[in-house]
Amino acid sequence: MAKASGFAVLLSKDRMTAFLECFAEDRSFAEPVADFQRSRNVPLVCFIVCARKVTHLGLGRRGTRAGTGLSRLNLDRVEELSAPLSVQRIINRLPKRNATSVRKRFELGGLLTDKGFTVVTETIRQLAPQASSILDKFSHTRAERVKRLSPKTKANLAQQKEAVLTALSIAGLSRNPVQEWSPPDGAPVSFLEGLASARLREDPMVIHDLMHLPGFDIIKTYPYNAAVFESEATSERLTVILANRLPLEEQTGTDLIYFNETFQSFVMIQYKAMEREDGSNGVTQAVFRLPNSQLAEEIKRMDALMEAIQACQANTAHDGFRLTANPFFLKLCSRLVFNPDDIGLVPGMYLPLDYWKLLTQSPGIQGPRGGLRITYENVGRHFDNSAFTTIVSKAWVGTKPAQSAVLREVIRQTLETGKAVAIAVKPRKMDGVAINNLIGLSVITRNRDGTVR
């Protein structure tokens, strides 16, 4: 599992001057460094070193090539230490087994080892208490608090986190703020509770937004947590609200309902976990076994809903055109593991429901022992995260406007049951006026018996 790591950034006096100018103007800063490999989906905490002193901390992201053997390191969200810390003073406090490798990184620059990053983080927090909110997010204390969460709680946090990341991706906003998650005091009620820096809020502005989202005004009567994500580049916002009456320990799953209000289109996603199995050739592969009684019941409900909306009037407007008007998709993916540091969407296969029905009748899904299973090898075709985000964000798939009007009432009934619900609203500014009509998102958990209301 990828975790946060540290990087020592050595700046000359000239480069430090340029860095300080960017810092004073709250602009990002880029520095060419020795080429390194690191996932862009996990945090990279950068220690800014000049004249053998750590002066600032920031979050870094590996960029494009900056020349032979060099990569561009982009720095933002920089924080200044209250007082520079001598590199030697830090090293003197480290365990001997880590001191040598850390000294080398602070002298030459580059990635710290995982253990080196951990001990440097704790040492700086001891030498300069409350010096950095960045380090607080990756402290040993935080790691232990995550570790103490029950498996059931972590499983449901993983599902909610995936839904939030999906909402941000479809909305075209950065997923970076999700990396700031930290366990709240006590048992968490929702994933959003750990996103204080994403502007957690419960105020009349959010209620006002919801009251103007057709079909969702009923939510104003329920308790909820809300986080507002904002793009620094465009000032676009996404408000995500999680309303949970059941504690995480009692929730049994998460499904996604996405509403594109601009095009009046619903898309609904049913998540299903694949298992890892050894194939006949000795290679481990991801498998979804059939039959699956729970999925069969869920598909019956999808079919009943499809029958209801198919009776709606035909679409006559170009905005209502869809490649398919069936709003149901399955996402087959590996079991979600809760890693608050990773903002990557879990890889998987998005399959339209109509395609799924044909696939399950294909002789090609029969295994060597006669069992039925879906794998990456026999599925034929699927949408990945990128392709699915594109077709949903532009409403190339989903319900037509007349069908969406019927589904609004279904969603309203869902809210009235008091099950766990999340709504995301992305306002858009147009000529200085906030327009609350881009998108809405619902994450609806199943009842205890596995049904979705």
C-alpha positions in Angstrom: 0.0 0.0 0.0 1.5 3.3 -1.1 2.1 5.7 1.8 3.2 9.3 2.3 6.9 9.9 1.9 9.5 12.7 2.4 11.8 14.5 0.1 14.7 16.7 1.0 14.9 19.8 -1.4 18.2 21.5 -1.4 18.2 25.1 -2.5 21.1 27.4 -3.2 21.0 31.0 -2.0 19.8 32.2 -5.4 17.1 29.6 -5.7 16.1 30.3 -2.1 15.5 33.9 -3.0 13.2 32.8 -5.9 11.5 30.4 -3.6 10.8 33.0 -0.9 9.4 35.3 -3.6 6.9 32.7 -4.6 6.1 31.9 -1.0 5.4 35.6 -0.2 3.0 35.8 -3.2 1.4 32.4 -2.4 2.5 31.0 -5.7 3.7 27.4 -6.4 7.4 26.8 -6.9 9.2 24.3 -9.2 12.7 23.0 -8.7 14.6 20.5 -11.0 15.8 17.6 -8.9 17.4 14.2 -9.6 14.9 11.9 -11.3 12.8 9.8 -9.0 9.8 7.6 -9.2 6.8 8.3 -7.0 3.1 8.0 -7.4 1.3 11.3 -7.9 -1.6 9.9 -5.9 0.2 9.8 -2.6 1.5 12.8 -0.5 5.1 13.8 -0.8 6.2 16.0 2.1 9.1 18.2 1.2 11.7 19.6 3.6 13.2 22.8 2.2 16.9 23.0 3.1 19.1 26.0 2.6 22.5 26.5 4.3 22.0 23.2 6.2 18.8 24.4 7.8 15.3 23.3 7.3 13.3 26.4 6.9 10.0 25.4 5.3 7.8 22.4 4.6 5.5 21.8 1.7 3.7 19.3 -0.4 5.4 18.2 -3.6 4.4 16.5 -6.8 6.6 15.0 -9.4 6.2 16.8 -12.7 7.6 16.4 -16.2 11.2 15.8 -17.2 13.4 18.7 -16.5 16.4 17.5 -18.5 18.5 14.4 -18.7 18.3 12.6 -15.3 16.2 15.4 -13.9 12.5 15.7 -12.9 10.5 18.8 -12.2 9.3 18.9 -8.5 6.3 21.2 -8.0 5.9 22.6 -4.5 2.7 24.1 -3.1 0.9 24.6 0.2 4.2 25.7 1.7 4.5 26.4 5.5 7.3 28.3 7.2 8.8 26.9 10.4 8.6 29.3 13.3 12.4 29.1 13.4 14.8 27.3 11.1 16.0 23.9 12.4 19.6 22.9 12.0 20.0 19.6 10.0 22.6 18.5 12.5 20.2 19.1 15.4 17.6 16.9 13.7 20.1 14.2 13.0 21.4 14.2 16.6 17.9 13.3 17.8 17.4 10.4 15.3 17.9 6.7 16.1 21.4 5.6 15.0 20.0 3.1 12.6 18.3 5.9 10.6 20.8 8.7 11.0 23.1 7.8 8.2 20.5 7.5 5.4 18.8 10.7 6.6 22.1 12.6 6.7 22.8 11.6 3.1 19.4 12.8 1.9 19.7 16.2 3.7 23.2 16.6 2.2 22.4 15.5 -1.4 18.7 15.8 -1.6 16.1 13.2 -2.7 13.6 10.8 -1.3 13.8 9.7 2.3 13.2 6.1 3.2 9.8 5.3 4.7 11.4 4.8 8.2 13.5 7.9 7.7 10.5 10.0 6.9 8.7 8.7 10.0 11.5 9.5 12.4 12.2 12.9 10.8 8.6 13.8 11.1 8.4 12.9 14.7 11.7 14.6 15.5 10.7 17.9 13.9 7.3 17.8 15.7 9.2 17.4 19.0 11.7 20.2 18.3 9.1 22.6 17.0 5.7 21.6 18.5 2.8 22.7 16.3 5.3 24.0 13.8 3.4 22.5 10.9 -0.1 21.2 10.2 1.4 19.2 7.3 3.4 17.0 9.6 0.5 16.5 11.9 -1.3 14.7 9.1 1.5 12.1 8.8 2.6 11.7 12.4 3.0 8.4 14.2 0.0 9.3 16.4 -2.2 9.7 13.4 -1.1 6.4 12.0 -1.9 4.6 15.2 -5.4 6.2 15.4 -6.1 4.9 11.8 -4.8 1.5 12.8 -7.2 1.3 15.8 -10.3 1.8 13.6 -12.3 -1.4 13.3 -12.2 -3.4 9.9 -15.9 -2.6 9.4 -15.3 1.2 10.0 -12.3 1.2 7.6 -14.2 -0.6 4.9 -17.1 1.9 5.0 -14.6 4.9 5.2 -12.9 3.4 2.1 -16.3 3.3 0.2 -17.2 6.9 1.2 -13.7 8.1 0.2 -14.0 6.4 -3.2 -17.4 8.2 -3.7 -15.9 11.6 -2.7 -13.0 11.0 -5.1 -15.4 10.1 -7.9 -17.4 13.2 -7.3 -14.3 15.4 -7.5 -13.1 13.6 -10.6 -16.4 14.0 -12.5 -16.6 17.6 -11.4 -13.1 18.2 -12.7 -11.7 19.4 -9.4 -8.4 18.4 -7.7 -8.5 15.4 -5.4 -5.5 16.6 -3.4 -7.6 18.0 -0.4 -8.6 14.4 0.4 -5.0 13.7 1.3 -5.5 15.9 4.4 -7.8 13.3 6.0 -7.1 12.6 9.7 -9.1 10.5 12.1 -11.5 12.7 14.2 -11.8 12.3 17.9 -13.9 9.4 18.9 -15.7 7.1 16.4 -16.1 8.8 13.0 -19.6 9.1 11.6 -18.5 9.8 8.1 -15.4 10.2 6.0 -15.9 14.0 5.8 -15.4 14.3 9.5 -11.6 14.0 8.9 -11.4 16.7 6.3 -11.2 19.9 8.5 -9.1 21.7 6.0 -11.6 21.0 3.2 -13.8 23.6 5.0 -16.1 21.3 6.9 -19.3 23.3 7.5 -22.9 23.2 8.6 -24.3 26.5 7.9 -27.3 28.2 6.1 -25.4 28.6 2.9 -25.2 24.9 2.4 -28.9 24.5 3.2 -29.7 27.3 0.8 -27.8 25.4 -2.0 -29.7 22.2 -1.2 -33.1 23.9 -1.2 -32.4 25.0 -4.7 -31.4 21.5 -6.0 -34.7 20.1 -7.4 -35.8 17.0 -5.7 -33.3 17.1 -2.8 -34.7 19.9 -0.5 -35.9 17.2 1.9 -32.3 16.8 3.1 -32.5 20.0 5.0 -34.3 18.2 7.8 -31.6 15.6 8.4 -28.3 15.9 10.3 -25.2 15.9 8.0 -21.5 16.8 7.7 -20.5 19.0 4.8 -17.2 19.7 3.2 -16.6 22.4 0.5 -13.8 21.7 -2.0 -12.7 24.7 -4.1 -10.4 25.0 -7.1 -7.7 27.6 -6.6 -7.4 28.1 -10.4 -11.1 28.5 -11.3 -12.8 29.2 -7.9 -15.3 26.4 -8.8 -16.7 24.7 -5.8 -18.0 21.3 -4.9 -20.0 20.8 -1.7 -20.2 17.3 -0.5 -22.8 16.4 2.2 -22.9 13.1 4.1 -26.1 12.5 6.1 -25.8 9.3 8.1 -28.3 8.0 10.6 -26.5 4.6 10.9 -23.0 4.5 12.4 -20.3 3.2 10.2 -20.2 -0.1 12.1 -23.8 -0.8 10.9 -23.5 0.3 7.3 -23.5 -2.5 4.7 -22.3 -1.0 1.5 -22.2 2.1 -0.8 -23.7 2.7 -4.1 -23.4 5.8 -6.2 -26.1 8.0 -7.8 -24.8 10.8 -9.9 -27.1 13.6 -11.1 -25.9 16.0 -13.8 -28.4 18.8 -13.5 -27.2 20.7 -16.5 -28.3 17.8 -18.7 -30.9 16.4 -16.3 -29.3 13.0 -16.3 -29.0 10.3 -13.6 -26.3 7.6 -13.6 -26.3 4.9 -11.0 -23.3 2.7 -10.1 -23.4 -0.6 -8.2 -20.0 -1.5 -6.7 -19.1 -5.2 -6.6 -15.9 -6.6 -5.1 -13.7 -9.1 -7.1 -11.7 -11.7 -5.3 -8.1 -12.8 -6.0 -7.7 -16.4 -7.2 -4.9 -18.5 -8.6 -5.5 -19.4 -12.2 -4.7 -22.7 -13.8 -1.5 -21.2 -15.1 -0.4 -20.2 -11.6 -1.0 -16.5 -12.2 -3.3 -14.7 -9.7 -6.3 -13.0 -11.3 -9.2 -10.9 -10.1 -12.5 -12.9 -10.3 -16.2 -12.1 -9.7 -18.1 -15.4 -9.2 -21.6 -16.1 -10.5 -24.4 -16.6 -9.5 -24.6 -13.9 -6.9 -27.9 -13.8 -5.2 -27.5 -10.3 -3.8 -26.7 -8.8 -7.2 -29.6 -10.7 -8.8 -32.0 -9.0 -6.4 -30.4 -5.6 -7.1 -30.8 -6.1 -10.8 -34.5 -7.0 -10.3 -35.0 -3.6 -8.7 -33.0 -1.9 -11.5 -35.2 -3.6 -14.1 -38.4 -2.5 -12.3 -37.2 1.1 -12.3 -36.2 0.9 -15.9 -39.7 -0.4 -16.8 -41.2 2.7 -15.0 -39.0 5.3 -16.7 -39.2 3.7 -20.2 -42.9 4.8 -20.3 -41.8 8.4 -20.2 -42.3 10.7 -23.2 -39.6 10.5 -26.0 -36.8 13.0 -25.9 -36.9 15.8 -28.6 -34.1 18.1 -27.4 -30.4 17.7 -28.3 -29.4 18.1 -24.7 -31.4 15.0 -23.9 -29.5 12.8 -26.3 -27.8 9.8 -24.7 -25.8 7.0 -26.2 -27.7 4.8 -23.8 -30.7 5.8 -21.7 -30.1 2.9 -19.2 -28.6 4.7 -16.2 -27.3 1.6 -14.5 -23.7 0.5 -14.4 -21.7 -2.1 -12.4 -18.2 -1.4 -11.2 -16.2 -4.6 -10.6 -13.1 -3.8 -8.6 -10.8 -5.2 -5.9 -11.9 -5.0 -2.3 -11.4 -1.4 -1.1 -8.6 -1.0 1.4 -8.7 2.3 3.4 -5.6 4.3 2.7 -6.3 8.0 3.6 -3.0 9.1 1.9 -3.9 7.7 -1.6 -6.2 9.8 -3.8 -6.2 7.5 -6.7 -9.5 6.0 -7.8 -9.5 2.2 -7.3 -8.9 0.5 -10.7 -11.9 -1.5 -12.0 -14.3 -2.2 -14.8 -17.4 -0.2 -15.4 -20.0 -2.2 -17.3 -23.4 -1.0 -18.6 -26.2 -3.1 -17.2 -27.4 -4.1 -20.7 -23.9 -5.3 -21.5 -23.7 -7.2 -18.2 -26.9 -9.2 -19.0 -25.4 -10.3 -22.4 -22.1 -11.1 -20.8 -23.6 -13.4 -18.2 -25.2 -15.4 -21.0 -21.9 -15.9 -22.8 -20.3 -19.3 -22.9 -16.9 -17.6 -22.6 -17.3 -16.9 -18.9 -17.4 -20.6 -18.0 -14.4 -21.7 -16.0 -12.4 -24.9 -16.4 -14.5 -26.6 -13.7 -17.8 -25.4 -15.1 -18.3 -22.4 -12.7 -19.2 -19.0 -14.0 -16.9 -16.0 -13.4 -16.1 -12.6 -14.8 -12.4 -11.7 -15.2 -10.5 -9.0 -17.0 -9.6 -11.6 -19.6 -13.1 -12.7 -20.5 -15.1 -9.5 -20.0 -14.3 -8.4 -23.6 -14.8 -4.6 -23.1 -15.2 -2.2 -20.2 -14.8 1.5 -19.3 -11.9 2.4 -17.0 -12.0 5.3 -14.6 -10.9 7.9 -17.1 -13.3 6.9 -19.9 -16.3 6.5 -17.5 -15.6 10.0 -15.9 -15.7 11.5 -19.4 -19.0 10.0 -20.6 -20.7 10.7 -17.3 -19.5 14.3 -16.8 -20.9 15.2 -20.3 -24.1 13.2 -19.9 -23.4 11.0 -22.9 -25.0 8.2 -20.8 -27.8 8.3 -18.3 -31.5 9.1 -18.1 -33.2 11.6 -20.3 -34.8 14.7 -18.8 -38.3 13.2 -18.7 -37.0 10.0 -17.1 -35.0 12.1 -14.5 -38.2 13.8 -13.4 -39.6 10.4 -12.4 -36.4 9.4 -10.7 -36.4 12.5 -8.5 -39.3 11.1 -6.7 -37.5 7.8 -6.2 -34.6 9.7 -4.7 -36.9 11.7 -2.5 -38.4 8.4 -1.1 -34.9 7.2 -0.5 -34.1 10.3 1.6 -37.3 9.9 3.6 -36.2 6.4 4.7 -33.4 8.0 6.7 -30.7 5.8 5.2 -27.1 7.1 4.8 -27.0 9.7 2.0 -24.4 12.0 0.6 -25.1 14.9 -1.8 -22.5 16.9 -3.7 -23.3 20.2 -5.3 -21.0 22.1 -7.6 -21.9 25.7 -8.0 -20.6 27.6 -11.0 -20.1 31.4 -11.2 -21.4 33.0 -14.3 -21.2 36.8 -14.7 -20.6 37.1 -11.0 -23.7 35.2 -10.0 -23.6 31.8 -8.4 -25.4 29.2 -10.4 -26.3 26.1 -8.4 -27.2 23.9 -11.3 -24.3 21.8 -12.3 -24.2 18.5 -10.5 -25.5 16.6 -7.6 -24.3 13.3 -6.2 -25.9 10.8 -3.8 -24.2 7.9 -2.1 -26.9 5.6 -0.8 -26.1 2.7 1.5 -28.1 -0.4 1.6 -30.4 -1.5 4.4 -29.2 -4.1 6.8 -30.8 -6.8 4.7 -28.8 -5.6 1.6 -31.7 -3.9 -0.1 -31.5 -0.3 -1.5 -34.4 1.9 -0.7 
